[in-house]
Amino acid sequence: MYRLLAINIDGTLLRPNGRLQAGTKEAIDFVRNKGVYVTLVTRRNFPSAKKIAKALKLDSLLITHNGAFVSSTLEEPMFERRISEEKTFNIVQVLENYKCNIRLLHEKFSIGNRMKFPGNLMAKAVFGSGDPLFYPMQFVDSLGDSLRDNPVAPPKIEVFCQNESELRHVEDTLKDHFEGIRIEAVDGKKLEIVPVGVSKLNGLRALAYHLDIPLQKTVAIGDSPDDIEMIAAAGLGVAMWNAPKEVKFAADWVTRSNNMNGVSYMIKEHFRKQQRIEFLKQIKIEK
């Protein structure tokens, strides 16, 4: 009997056009009525994930910033991991030697350096990243100078470069000079930097522990390489049809694509015969 359902957002919950799949809210209501806790898992910032949760009428704890910030509110996170103010400043000092855009993603705001790229590359990267309009974004001429006066300890840092070779050079430099951080290249377009030990899987573990739910009684569904650990560790790991092959190989089950209502199809297939958890407790099948 599964008690926790974790759903990735982009490429899983949302269609390619960024909209919710048809029937998703009804499917989530269906599984919640059976007593299953539903959460969203994402690399997005907290306000962006919260906006989608509100559309689904979810008041759950959400796993955001790649697992670095788990909360239902901005003010009282259940779990958080941050890059220290000092380390953030030192990372920025190194990055400002390269022609790249740097964004410090706090749960309440983002701050970045001004950097003009040809063809509006930067605008597409920043404003296509799922930031809601109410998530304050500030851009300054010198991020290092700004941090001297106003230090920030963000859950995540994003770095955008003009091409993949330059991105790899930046990645190698950071790995050579800094410990205690985890760096992941995303689609050859950007680097995501989080504290070491932060991942979607560890965010799910923290939430499951908080809810007193064994990991084997969780269902995790996703589509991207950073979902693989979570999918492999869950009691039931589900990959979207639109996921890369390595994600599908890690899964126990592959559902339809995010253009074919894959999330609602998976929920109805796997939870239709499951009784309500409170009922199972009453007849002492479930503890």
C-alpha positions as semicolon CSV with decimal commas, in nm:
position;residue;x (nm);y (nm);z (nm)
1;M;0,000;0,000;0,000
2;Y;0,159;0,327;-0,110
3;R;0,127;0,627;0,122
4;L;0,329;0,903;-0,048
5;L;0,323;1,014;-0,412
6;A;0,603;1,245;-0,534
7;I;0,559;1,406;-0,877
8;N;0,821;1,598;-1,072
9;I;0,691;1,918;-1,233
10;D;0,853;2,005;-1,568
11;G;0,824;1,730;-1,827
12;T;0,609;1,522;-1,592
13;L;0,321;1,710;-1,432
14;L;0,320;1,982;-1,700
15;R;0,273;1,944;-2,073
16;P;0,545;2,074;-2,310
17;N;0,360;2,408;-2,330
18;G;0,386;2,452;-1,953
19;R;0,021;2,381;-1,880
20;L;-0,122;2,115;-1,651
21;Q;-0,226;1,792;-1,819
22;A;-0,598;1,732;-1,854
23;G;-0,750;1,540;-1,564
24;T;-0,448;1,586;-1,338
25;K;-0,628;1,767;-1,059
26;E;-0,907;1,508;-1,057
27;A;-0,651;1,226;-1,042
28;I;-0,466;1,392;-0,754
29;D;-0,795;1,445;-0,568
30;F;-0,873;1,077;-0,628
31;V;-0,550;0,955;-0,471
32;R;-0,562;1,206;-0,184
33;N;-0,909;1,081;-0,095
34;K;-0,749;0,743;-0,040
35;G;-0,524;0,899;0,227
36;V;-0,210;0,923;0,010
37;Y;0,014;1,226;0,073
38;V;0,096;1,405;-0,255
39;T;0,399;1,629;-0,300
40;L;0,573;1,803;-0,589
41;V;0,946;1,757;-0,651
42;T;1,130;2,009;-0,863
43;R;1,444;2,206;-0,944
44;R;1,221;2,514;-0,953
45;N;1,222;2,776;-0,678
46;F;0,965;2,752;-0,400
47;P;0,724;3,029;-0,516
48;S;0,704;2,875;-0,863
49;A;0,624;2,529;-0,722
50;K;0,377;2,678;-0,475
51;K;0,187;2,845;-0,761
52;I;0,136;2,506;-0,928
53;A;0,043;2,344;-0,596
54;K;-0,227;2,608;-0,544
55;A;-0,371;2,531;-0,887
56;L;-0,400;2,169;-0,773
57;K;-0,532;2,274;-0,429
58;L;-0,234;2,107;-0,263
59;D;-0,122;2,241;0,074
60;S;0,155;1,980;0,106
61;L;0,519;2,023;0,191
62;L;0,696;2,073;-0,144
63;I;1,046;1,956;-0,240
64;T;1,202;2,250;-0,425
65;H;1,541;2,393;-0,531
66;N;1,657;2,039;-0,629
67;G;1,574;1,917;-0,277
68;A;1,745;2,198;-0,085
69;F;1,422;2,359;0,040
70;V;1,130;2,147;0,163
71;S;0,837;2,345;0,296
72;S;0,476;2,446;0,264
73;T;0,548;2,810;0,347
74;L;0,830;3,057;0,286
75;E;0,892;3,126;0,653
76;E;0,910;2,784;0,821
77;P;1,086;2,521;0,607
78;M;1,074;2,164;0,729
79;F;1,416;2,100;0,571
80;E;1,671;2,336;0,417
81;R;2,031;2,331;0,303
82;R;2,214;2,646;0,193
83;I;2,542;2,752;0,040
84;S;2,701;2,971;0,308
85;E;2,733;3,347;0,260
86;E;3,111;3,323;0,252
87;K;3,120;3,039;0,001
88;T;2,859;3,209;-0,216
89;F;3,071;3,525;-0,226
90;N;3,384;3,327;-0,315
91;I;3,205;3,133;-0,590
92;V;3,075;3,459;-0,737
93;Q;3,426;3,609;-0,729
94;V;3,550;3,319;-0,944
95;L;3,251;3,321;-1,179
96;E;3,281;3,692;-1,250
97;N;3,608;3,619;-1,431
98;Y;3,402;3,445;-1,700
99;K;3,146;3,577;-1,945
100;C;2,848;3,412;-1,785
101;N;2,529;3,503;-1,611
102;I;2,503;3,416;-1,241
103;R;2,179;3,386;-1,049
104;L;2,155;3,334;-0,674
105;L;1,820;3,164;-0,613
106;H;1,690;3,237;-0,265
107;E;1,345;3,103;-0,175
108;K;1,212;3,460;-0,162
109;F;1,399;3,627;-0,449
110;S;1,678;3,594;-0,703
111;I;1,968;3,826;-0,769
112;G;2,198;3,809;-1,070
113;N;2,456;4,000;-1,269
114;R;2,372;4,190;-1,588
115;M;2,518;4,011;-1,888
116;K;2,418;4,067;-2,250
117;F;2,418;3,758;-2,468
118;P;2,341;3,756;-2,843
119;G;1,996;3,659;-2,964
120;N;1,828;3,719;-2,628
121;L;1,977;3,391;-2,502
122;M;1,985;3,516;-2,147
123;A;1,627;3,642;-2,151
124;K;1,503;3,307;-2,282
125;A;1,699;3,120;-2,015
126;V;1,591;3,337;-1,723
127;F;1,230;3,411;-1,809
128;G;1,170;3,062;-1,945
129;S;1,276;2,901;-1,619
130;G;0,933;2,888;-1,455
131;D;0,973;3,200;-1,239
132;P;0,631;3,340;-1,147
133;L;0,584;3,711;-1,194
134;F;0,562;3,765;-0,819
135;Y;0,910;3,615;-0,760
136;P;1,136;3,924;-0,731
137;M;1,431;3,919;-0,971
138;Q;1,707;4,179;-0,934
139;F;2,000;4,232;-1,171
140;V;2,311;4,428;-1,071
141;D;2,628;4,538;-1,253
142;S;2,857;4,365;-1,002
143;L;2,717;4,076;-0,803
144;G;3,033;4,059;-0,592
145;D;2,997;4,424;-0,488
146;S;2,632;4,367;-0,403
147;L;2,715;4,068;-0,183
148;R;2,969;4,269;0,017
149;D;2,688;4,491;0,141
150;N;2,407;4,235;0,140
151;P;2,532;3,876;0,188
152;V;2,309;3,594;0,066
153;A;2,306;3,224;0,156
154;P;2,101;3,069;-0,127
155;P;1,978;2,710;-0,158
156;K;2,093;2,715;-0,522
157;I;2,308;2,905;-0,773
158;E;2,253;2,892;-1,149
159;V;2,519;2,974;-1,409
160;F;2,442;3,037;-1,778
161;C;2,713;3,050;-2,049
162;Q;2,701;3,117;-2,424
163;N;2,812;2,767;-2,523
164;E;2,867;2,421;-2,378
165;S;3,249;2,427;-2,397
166;E;3,265;2,742;-2,185
167;L;3,015;2,591;-1,944
168;R;3,238;2,283;-1,904
169;H;3,538;2,507;-1,836
170;V;3,348;2,689;-1,563
171;E;3,234;2,357;-1,415
172;D;3,590;2,220;-1,403
173;T;3,717;2,540;-1,239
174;L;3,454;2,528;-0,965
175;K;3,520;2,160;-0,896
176;D;3,893;2,229;-0,864
177;H;3,852;2,517;-0,620
178;F;3,549;2,441;-0,404
179;E;3,443;2,161;-0,172
180;G;3,103;2,110;-0,017
181;I;2,903;2,183;-0,332
182;R;2,734;1,967;-0,592
183;I;2,743;2,085;-0,955
184;E;2,512;1,954;-1,226
185;A;2,508;2,053;-1,593
186;V;2,153;2,082;-1,732
187;D;2,094;2,037;-2,106
188;G;2,438;2,185;-2,186
189;K;2,293;2,528;-2,111
190;K;2,344;2,594;-1,745
191;L;2,504;2,475;-1,422
192;E;2,305;2,424;-1,105
193;I;2,506;2,450;-0,783
194;V;2,365;2,323;-0,454
195;P;2,516;2,217;-0,120
196;V;2,676;1,872;-0,123
197;G;2,426;1,602;-0,032
198;V;2,132;1,791;-0,181
199;S;1,924;1,598;-0,434
200;K;1,563;1,525;-0,511
201;L;1,609;1,183;-0,351
202;N;1,741;1,327;-0,025
203;G;1,461;1,581;-0,022
204;L;1,213;1,293;-0,062
205;R;1,390;1,102;0,216
206;A;1,363;1,401;0,450
207;L;0,993;1,439;0,377
208;A;0,920;1,066;0,413
209;Y;1,106;1,060;0,747
210;H;0,910;1,366;0,864
211;L;0,581;1,196;0,771
212;D;0,695;0,862;0,918
213;I;0,648;0,687;0,584
214;P;0,900;0,420;0,478
215;L;1,063;0,492;0,142
216;Q;0,935;0,161;0,007
217;K;0,580;0,294;0,051
218;T;0,642;0,590;-0,179
219;V;0,573;0,634;-0,550
220;A;0,802;0,871;-0,744
221;I;0,737;0,978;-1,100
222;G;0,972;1,184;-1,318
223;D;1,128;1,231;-1,658
224;S;1,478;1,380;-1,622
225;P;1,820;1,243;-1,526
226;D;1,809;1,416;-1,187
227;D;1,498;1,206;-1,111
228;I;1,683;0,875;-1,155
229;E;1,801;0,836;-0,794
230;M;1,453;0,913;-0,662
231;I;1,283;0,678;-0,909
232;A;1,525;0,394;-0,833
233;A;1,491;0,430;-0,454
234;A;1,112;0,464;-0,432
235;G;0,887;0,167;-0,363
236;L;0,744;0,224;-0,710
237;G;0,953;0,427;-0,953
238;V;0,770;0,556;-1,259
239;A;0,919;0,718;-1,570
240;M;0,734;0,923;-1,828
241;W;0,732;0,797;-2,187
242;N;0,902;1,124;-2,289
243;A;1,193;1,055;-2,050
244;P;1,541;0,960;-2,177
245;K;1,625;0,591;-2,192
246;E;1,840;0,597;-1,879
247;V;1,545;0,726;-1,677
248;K;1,316;0,453;-1,814
249;F;1,576;0,186;-1,733
250;A;1,579;0,300;-1,368
251;A;1,198;0,278;-1,338
252;D;0,969;-0,008;-1,238
253;W;0,699;0,115;-1,473
254;V;0,676;0,354;-1,769
255;T;0,360;0,559;-1,813
256;R;0,235;0,766;-2,104
257;S;0,403;1,092;-2,206
258;N;0,329;1,434;-2,058
259;N;0,134;1,507;-2,377
260;M;-0,086;1,200;-2,324
261;N;-0,198;1,248;-1,960
262;G;0,074;1,020;-1,826
263;V;0,041;1,129;-1,463
264;S;-0,335;1,080;-1,435
265;Y;-0,309;0,748;-1,624
266;M;-0,043;0,621;-1,379
267;I;-0,245;0,729;-1,075
268;K;-0,562;0,558;-1,191
269;E;-0,381;0,238;-1,291
270;H;-0,185;0,197;-0,968
271;F;-0,421;0,336;-0,707
272;R;-0,767;0,231;-0,831
273;K;-0,763;-0,092;-0,626
274;Q;-0,595;0,054;-0,318
275;Q;-0,834;0,107;-0,027
276;R;-0,830;0,418;0,189
277;I;-0,539;0,405;0,435
278;E;-0,764;0,487;0,733
279;F;-0,986;0,191;0,642
280;L;-0,683;-0,039;0,618
281;K;-0,567;0,079;0,962
282;Q;-0,908;0,000;1,108
283;I;-0,892;-0,358;0,985
284;K;-0,522;-0,371;1,089
285;I;-0,376;-0,437;0,745
286;E;-0,177;-0,114;0,743
287;K;0,022;0,032;1,034
